[in-house]
Amino acid sequence: MKHGWRTVAIILLASIVAASPAAADSLDDLARDFWRWRAVRQPLSHDDIPRIERPAGWMPDWSRATVEGSRKDLEAFEARWKAINPAASPVSRQVDYRLIGSALARARWELDITRGWRRNPNFYIQQTIGGLFDLLLQPPPFDQTRSAALAVRMANIPRIVQQAQENLDEAVRPFATLAVAELANVRERLATVSREAAPLLAQPDRAQWSSATEPAIAALESLREWLKGRLTSMSPDTAVGRENYLCFLTHVALVPFTPEELLAMGRQEWERAVAFESYEIQRN
């Protein structure tokens, strides 16, 4: 009997050891595939936090076909994530599992909840001018790769503006008003950037950069006027709603509080700050 239990214990231990690498490999494979995909499909943002390294030759693309492809890719990633059972894994692997889940939820949040590509005209300012800014922000020297990328992104601006006009069927008025203001003097600003950056580019890229500037400016000006003509018909509602915000807190931010609890906590901190200021005033 003793030998029988020992045999069972050995078999169970072997099965656990054999299963752990498989689970780890599944999660590692998912993470590697997801972040490779994310480097291509993550939208440009004015926020420094989500700025990531892009593959060589990358350009923003928000055509409807590409968006639908991204949605299918994301569904496949979510299915792979749900198929992994982290319960038997070490705590560190369970944390990794939750973090990959957060990254997937963030992509879903952008694509289908906030829907900046359909609701926020500023989104396309980031995909155009923001794309130039990211490359110009890097310290010199301007190597051949960055020089070529700048010229291509300038030439790509009219195509992205066309995609904006096709996609912004749910544009929100406050966002559009901000975009119009942002594009108010786009001709002067972008012409200055083009003129000052041209000497820094590699010689083969200067001609493309310079020739692409005027079409890019004209496209951005057309977007500004297109938005102006539609402002009165746009919805004024910018909020995503309580349920969507709660979804963000739970699945993206991984914060175990409701919006009402966060509001109460914020009020408490405000009252504490005011109280401490009052104590200092009285003491001094």
Helices and strands as residue ranges (DSSP letters): H 2-41, H 64-83, H 91-108, I 109-114, H 116-119, H 122-137, H 144-167, H 173-182, H 186-197, G 198-200, H 203-228, G 231-233, H 242-247, I 248-252, H 259-283
